[in-house]
């Protein structure tokens, strides 16, 4: 069974002018009597969104085919579980992190200059 999620991501003015990047994670989960659980194989999208001044609003319609058994989360036919999608945007650093730091030299001899 195909699952399609539709949503719009709107950038702030600061996001667009700074060309900020976000990790975009879209997952399906079931909600049964207020208890949420991720659906097995329910990650629909896991990627990166980059805003620019030309792209301040992004329309998304990702789709994924899942077996009906994965979506059938009903514990009881009298209390059907709701299937929902959660979209999470996590800011990414402007530059890729590195394990290297700046170079610091210790114990350098002082060179005196003649006055």
C-alpha positions as CSV (number, residue, x, y, z in Angstrom):
1,X,0.0,0.0,0.0
2,X,1.4,3.4,-0.9
3,X,1.7,6.0,1.7
4,X,1.9,9.6,0.6
5,X,2.6,12.6,2.8
6,X,2.1,16.2,1.7
7,X,3.5,19.3,3.4
8,X,5.1,22.7,2.8
9,X,8.3,23.9,4.4
10,X,8.5,27.7,4.7
11,X,11.8,29.3,5.4
12,X,12.3,32.4,7.5
13,X,14.0,35.4,5.9
14,X,17.1,34.6,7.9
15,X,17.1,31.0,6.7
16,X,16.9,32.1,3.1
17,X,19.5,34.9,3.2
18,X,21.9,32.7,5.2
19,X,21.2,29.7,2.9
20,X,20.7,27.4,5.9
21,X,20.6,23.6,5.6
22,X,18.4,21.3,7.6
23,X,18.2,17.5,7.9
24,X,14.6,16.5,6.9
25,X,13.3,13.3,8.5
26,X,9.7,12.1,7.7
27,X,8.5,9.1,9.6
28,X,5.1,7.3,9.9
29,X,3.9,6.4,13.4
30,X,0.7,5.0,14.8
31,X,-1.2,6.7,17.5
32,X,-3.4,4.2,19.5
33,X,-5.1,5.6,22.6
34,X,-2.4,8.3,22.9
35,X,0.5,5.8,22.7
36,X,2.8,6.6,19.7
37,X,5.0,3.9,18.0
38,X,7.1,4.1,14.9
39,X,5.9,2.0,12.0
40,X,8.4,-0.6,10.9
41,X,10.0,0.6,7.6
42,X,8.0,3.8,8.0
43,X,10.8,6.3,7.2
44,X,9.5,8.0,4.1
45,X,12.2,10.6,3.6
46,X,15.6,11.3,5.2
47,X,17.6,14.0,3.4
48,X,18.8,17.6,3.4
49,X,16.8,20.7,2.6
50,X,18.7,23.9,1.7
51,X,16.9,27.2,1.6
52,X,17.9,30.0,-0.7
53,X,16.4,33.4,-1.6
54,X,15.0,31.6,-4.7
55,X,13.6,28.7,-2.7
56,X,11.9,30.1,0.4
57,X,8.9,27.7,0.3
58,X,9.3,24.0,-0.6
59,X,6.4,21.7,-1.3
60,X,7.0,18.1,-0.5
61,X,5.0,15.0,-1.5
62,X,7.2,12.0,-0.7
63,X,5.7,8.5,-1.2
64,X,6.7,5.1,0.0
65,X,5.1,1.7,-0.6
66,X,4.7,-0.4,2.6
67,X,3.0,-3.8,3.2
68,X,-0.5,-3.5,4.5
69,X,0.5,-5.5,7.5
70,X,2.9,-2.7,8.5
71,X,0.1,-0.1,8.4
72,X,-2.4,-2.4,10.2
73,X,-1.7,-1.2,13.8
74,X,-5.2,-1.9,15.2
75,X,-5.2,-3.5,18.6
76,X,-9.0,-3.7,18.5
77,X,-11.5,-3.1,15.7
78,X,-13.4,-0.9,18.1
79,X,-10.4,1.3,18.8
80,X,-8.7,2.0,15.4
81,X,-5.1,3.3,15.5
82,X,-4.4,6.5,13.6
83,X,-1.5,6.6,11.2
84,X,0.3,10.0,11.3
85,X,3.4,11.4,9.7
86,X,6.0,13.4,11.6
87,X,8.3,15.8,9.9
88,X,11.4,16.9,11.8
89,X,13.9,19.6,10.6
90,X,17.2,19.6,12.4
91,X,19.6,22.5,11.6
92,X,22.9,21.5,10.1
93,X,26.2,23.4,10.8
94,X,27.3,25.8,8.1
95,X,30.4,23.8,7.5
96,X,31.1,20.1,7.9
97,X,32.4,19.3,11.3
98,X,36.0,18.2,11.5
99,X,38.0,16.2,14.1
100,X,41.0,18.5,13.5
101,X,41.5,21.7,15.5
102,X,43.6,24.7,15.0
103,X,47.3,24.1,15.4
104,X,48.8,25.4,18.7
105,X,52.6,25.4,19.2
106,X,53.8,25.1,22.8
107,X,57.1,25.8,24.3
108,X,58.5,27.9,21.5
109,X,61.8,29.7,22.4
110,X,61.4,33.5,22.8
111,X,63.7,35.4,20.3
112,X,64.9,38.6,21.8
113,X,65.4,41.5,19.4
114,X,68.3,44.0,19.8
115,X,67.2,47.4,21.0
